[in-house]
Amino acid sequence: MSCIGWGALMYGGPVGSEPETTLGAVAWRHAARLAALGPRVPGSAAHDRARAYIVETLTALPGWQVQVQPFTVGVQRYVNVIAVWPEPAEVPGWLFSAHYDTVPGSPGALDNATGVGLLLALAEHWSRHIPPRPVVLGFWDGEETGLLGSTLYAHRYATGDAKPIPHLMGHLSLEMVGWSQGTSCFHTFRYPWSSRHAHPLAPPWLVRHSLRTAQTASLAPRLGDPYLSYPYQWAIRNVRIPFASDDAPFARVGVPSIFVADASFVRFYPAYHSQSDRIEQASAERLDRYARWLLQVVETPSESATDQDQAYWVFGSWVLSGAAFRWSLIVLGIFYGVLALTASAHPAVRWGRLLVPLGLALWKPAETLALLIPSTLLAGLGHLQTDPWVPRFLSVLPSLVYWSGPLLTVLAMARFPGIGWTLEGLILTVLMLAWFLLLQLR
């Protein structure tokens, strides 16, 4: 009996064959079947069955070019599964990916059966409704042992050895999506590579396109964290992290990438890498929102992908970049400068208040724009002609906002060993201290 025939008897036909079934329900059913196999550690029978299930589901769908790509690291064999919708060939395409392996002892419902189930549901949808641009679905192996599958495929793509893969305009890596108690977060990290083609952070056009399309699917995501997005954006620009997800290898070879998860620093998934990571933690309704979002990502025209400037800042779902960013920095800087120069203080102090942020703006414009918001409030307090305790009391909140980036970095270093400052992050913090002290002098 063929492998496909065996799988069809074991699992049945495509679970989303009924047109009225929501994509979220289809994704949840796929995820439940994968999680029911138990831990899917490479080399185990459950891992082989999971791979067979993915391959059989995809090969039963018309229009997809399915590639099974085995590779060996040491003595262990791994297998990537790739599904390509290559048309129309003249336009760049999107890559959506999820890993299907797990750590030992965990059924891996959200890490990462829900991500795999979501891709399979989308594959079924696009087999009936042709996408307007090429789509690549990557099912990576060996993520839990060092991003092995995604690293190999990213290298093949960069060297032109991944044909017939279309040119990729962007990549969204799915991890721990669909948690019933989670909040959607888009993550981008400053990975410790210096390749000329690497993107240290996801470019603003990709962040903007992802956030805008997510709003239409009622996903309401935040960049990095639902509550601490402001200090998160400072931290990711000034730390190096020793771990990563499957977005990292593609960012390294120049494919703009975002890591998508229902987990963040404040609301981290408590069943991560444990026996409690079961399908009961997943929500079909949340998976449906993710599915509708990814459909919008492909179907909604994106702005020019040439906007690669790292000087941007995200306020909720609004991405400030380009000319709007520069003019905001100039206008806010002028307003701050007027307040700082006219407050009562020694002339050297007043000029120091102006020159330090001016130097920072030339070196670190994104962080400077964010710091100007609390700094302008602190400078304005210097004009109050009242009891000295009043401005001191009023300065507590803007001071906490000012220092929230370094504070979050310290907390992250305590929670996740291996995170460390970059040299420029340390220098920036010293200059921030000088700027802050200058604002306190009267």
Order of alpha helices (4+ residues) and beta strands (2+ residues): alpha-alpha-alpha-beta-beta-beta-alpha-beta-alpha-beta-beta-alpha-beta-alpha-beta-alpha-beta-alpha-beta-beta-alpha-alpha-alpha-alpha-alpha-beta-alpha
